């Protein structure tokens, strides 16, 4: 899959190829159809004060997106392959304890916790 990699403030996003995400327990994989451009993504591109949100190195940004579920992990209930969902996989605990620890919606596909999806 392709995605736009963020590697630091004042650096352009880089279009990369990487392996497709796979579902793990409690998560789904979404084929991204639309992604919002959040002020935090824009700010991170220009303000080094946002870098503590990215302790795990380069990451694909985008935490406001929608698409179609293409894979469902073990233990997921209420969401199935083919469901259209919106997602915002950036809860308060994630921001405080781990920052962005996942790839986001500026990619063709993304894995997210199922409980952070809303069926549309």
Legacy VTK file of the C-alpha trace (Angstrom):
# vtk DataFile Version 3.0
C-alpha trace
ASCII
DATASET POLYDATA
POINTS 120 float
0.000 0.000 0.000
1.003 3.628 -0.309
0.931 6.248 2.406
2.258 9.719 3.260
5.034 9.401 5.857
5.682 12.146 8.417
9.258 12.094 9.684
9.537 15.487 11.362
8.710 19.161 11.536
9.661 21.246 8.494
10.159 18.123 6.386
7.841 17.342 3.482
5.629 14.280 3.704
7.080 11.387 1.705
4.957 9.027 -0.386
6.082 5.520 0.557
5.195 1.916 -0.174
4.798 -0.463 2.748
3.193 -3.767 3.619
-0.582 -3.800 4.015
-1.753 -3.777 7.639
-3.176 -7.018 9.029
-5.994 -7.337 11.538
-5.007 -8.225 15.089
-7.340 -9.034 18.001
-9.760 -6.194 18.713
-8.883 -4.284 15.510
-10.176 -3.910 11.970
-8.447 -2.998 8.722
-10.083 -0.228 6.714
-9.729 0.536 3.013
-9.558 4.329 3.324
-11.951 6.271 1.088
-11.662 9.762 2.657
-9.412 11.474 5.208
-9.790 14.798 6.964
-6.957 17.282 7.280
-6.823 18.069 10.995
-5.199 21.184 12.450
-2.886 18.943 14.511
-1.513 17.335 11.349
-0.874 20.735 9.793
0.653 22.069 13.012
3.008 19.089 13.308
4.407 19.923 9.883
5.448 23.398 11.038
5.709 23.475 14.859
8.287 21.310 16.695
6.166 21.604 19.850
3.962 18.847 18.422
6.810 16.307 18.144
6.208 14.710 21.600
3.041 13.211 20.062
5.262 11.126 17.780
7.666 9.245 20.097
7.687 6.133 17.926
9.393 7.687 14.936
8.109 8.234 11.429
4.380 7.654 11.067
1.633 8.059 8.516
-0.562 10.914 9.760
-4.331 11.216 9.577
-6.620 10.385 12.481
-9.925 11.476 10.931
-10.927 9.122 8.138
-13.614 6.868 6.724
-13.683 3.792 4.567
-14.777 0.193 4.165
-13.813 -2.621 6.543
-11.778 -5.243 4.667
-10.561 -7.392 7.556
-11.807 -8.050 11.108
-9.611 -9.213 13.971
-10.407 -11.880 16.520
-12.885 -10.831 19.180
-14.425 -7.960 17.217
-18.208 -7.899 17.490
-20.703 -5.658 15.718
-18.450 -4.824 12.759
-18.056 -7.000 9.684
-16.235 -6.968 6.370
-18.020 -4.581 4.018
-19.231 -2.172 6.704
-18.657 1.505 5.983
-17.097 3.166 9.007
-15.709 6.426 10.238
-12.788 6.309 12.672
-10.870 8.542 15.014
-8.289 6.236 16.634
-6.800 8.885 18.899
-8.244 8.564 22.367
-7.011 10.586 25.323
-5.018 7.675 26.792
-3.212 7.118 23.502
-2.235 10.780 23.217
-0.943 10.949 26.777
0.856 7.623 27.094
2.041 6.708 23.645
1.437 9.496 21.147
0.753 8.369 17.621
1.603 4.682 17.794
-0.156 3.609 14.613
-0.267 4.581 10.970
-3.152 6.833 10.055
-5.604 7.607 7.304
-3.208 9.298 4.884
-2.673 5.806 3.534
-4.632 3.453 1.360
-5.348 1.085 4.267
-5.150 1.382 8.047
-5.607 -0.845 11.095
-7.549 0.673 14.000
-9.129 -0.458 17.268
-12.669 -1.597 16.488
-14.143 0.334 19.429
-13.040 3.580 17.782
-15.077 2.947 14.627
-18.595 4.170 13.937
-20.667 2.342 11.342
-22.143 4.788 8.847
LINES 1 121
120 0 1 2 3 4 5 6 7 8 9 10 11 12 13 14 15 16 17 18 19 20 21 22 23 24 25 26 27 28 29 30 31 32 33 34 35 36 37 38 39 40 41 42 43 44 45 46 47 48 49 50 51 52 53 54 55 56 57 58 59 60 61 62 63 64 65 66 67 68 69 70 71 72 73 74 75 76 77 78 79 80 81 82 83 84 85 86 87 88 89 90 91 92 93 94 95 96 97 98 99 100 101 102 103 104 105 106 107 108 109 110 111 112 113 114 115 116 117 118 119
